[in-house]
C-alpha cells in the first residue's frame, strides 16, 4: 500500500510542478521537480522512464527561463541515457531532442 501511495504522490507532485511552471512560478516548480526527481532516483533508479521524464521537464523549465545552456546540458544527459536504455528511435528518446513547450 505504501509504494502505491508514494507513486501517486510523486505523480501528483510532478503534475503540480508543471502547473506551477505554466503559471510562471519557476522557482517553486523547480523545487518541486527537484524533489520529485530525487524521490524517483531513489525509488525507481537513475534510468527509469519516470525519472528521465522528470529530468526532461526540468530541462523544459530551464528553457522557459531562457537558461539555454543549462537546459541543453539536461536534455543531452536525458537523451544519452534514453538512447542507451531504449534505443535511438524510441519515442521517449526522440522527445529528448524536441523539447515540449
C-alpha positions as CSV (number, residue, x, y, z in Angstrom):
1,X,0.0,0.0,0.0
2,X,2.8,2.5,0.9
3,X,4.5,2.2,-2.5
4,X,1.2,2.9,-4.3
5,X,0.6,6.0,-2.2
6,X,4.2,7.1,-2.8
7,X,3.8,6.5,-6.6
8,X,0.6,8.6,-6.6
9,X,2.2,11.3,-4.5
10,X,5.2,11.5,-6.9
11,X,2.8,11.7,-9.9
12,X,0.8,14.4,-8.3
13,X,3.9,16.4,-7.4
14,X,5.2,16.1,-11.0
15,X,1.9,17.4,-12.3
16,X,1.8,20.3,-9.7
17,X,5.3,21.3,-10.8
18,X,4.0,21.5,-14.4
19,X,1.1,23.7,-13.3
20,X,3.4,26.0,-11.3
21,X,5.7,26.3,-14.4
22,X,2.7,27.2,-16.5
23,X,1.8,29.9,-14.0
24,X,5.3,31.4,-14.3
25,X,6.2,30.3,-10.8
26,X,9.5,28.9,-11.9
27,X,11.3,28.8,-8.6
28,X,8.5,26.8,-6.9
29,X,8.2,24.5,-10.0
30,X,12.0,23.9,-9.9
31,X,12.0,23.0,-6.3
32,X,9.1,20.6,-6.7
33,X,10.7,18.9,-9.8
34,X,14.0,18.5,-8.0
35,X,12.2,16.9,-5.1
36,X,10.3,14.5,-7.5
37,X,13.4,13.6,-9.4
38,X,15.3,12.9,-6.1
39,X,12.5,10.6,-5.0
40,X,12.2,8.9,-8.3
41,X,16.0,8.3,-8.5
42,X,15.9,6.8,-5.0
43,X,12.9,4.6,-5.6
44,X,13.0,3.8,-9.3
45,X,16.6,4.4,-10.3
46,X,18.6,6.8,-12.4
47,X,17.5,5.4,-15.8
48,X,13.8,4.7,-15.1
49,X,11.4,6.3,-17.6
50,X,9.6,8.3,-15.0
51,X,12.9,9.6,-13.6
52,X,14.0,10.6,-17.0
53,X,10.7,12.3,-17.8
54,X,11.0,14.5,-14.8
55,X,14.6,15.4,-15.7
56,X,13.3,16.2,-19.2
57,X,10.7,18.5,-17.6
58,X,13.5,20.2,-15.7
59,X,15.2,20.9,-19.0
60,X,11.9,22.4,-20.4
61,X,11.6,24.6,-17.3
62,X,15.1,25.9,-17.8
63,X,14.5,26.6,-21.4
64,X,11.3,28.5,-20.5
65,X,13.5,30.7,-18.3
66,X,15.9,31.2,-21.2
67,X,18.6,29.3,-19.4
68,X,19.5,27.6,-22.6
69,X,23.0,26.2,-21.8
70,X,21.7,24.5,-18.6
71,X,18.6,23.2,-20.5
72,X,20.9,21.8,-23.2
73,X,23.0,20.0,-20.7
74,X,19.9,18.4,-19.1
75,X,18.5,17.4,-22.5
76,X,21.8,15.9,-23.6
77,X,22.0,13.8,-20.4
78,X,18.4,12.6,-20.7
79,X,18.9,11.8,-24.4
80,X,22.1,9.9,-23.8
81,X,20.5,7.7,-21.1
82,X,17.3,7.2,-23.0
83,X,19.2,6.3,-26.2
84,X,21.2,3.7,-24.3
85,X,18.3,2.2,-22.4
86,X,15.6,2.4,-25.1
87,X,17.4,2.8,-28.4
88,X,17.8,5.8,-30.7
89,X,14.4,5.6,-32.5
90,X,12.1,5.1,-29.5
91,X,9.5,7.8,-28.9
92,X,10.8,8.9,-25.5
93,X,14.4,9.1,-26.8
94,X,13.3,11.3,-29.7
95,X,11.3,13.5,-27.3
96,X,14.6,14.4,-25.6
97,X,15.8,16.2,-28.7
98,X,12.5,18.1,-29.3
99,X,11.6,19.8,-26.1
100,X,7.9,20.4,-25.4
101,X,6.7,23.9,-24.8
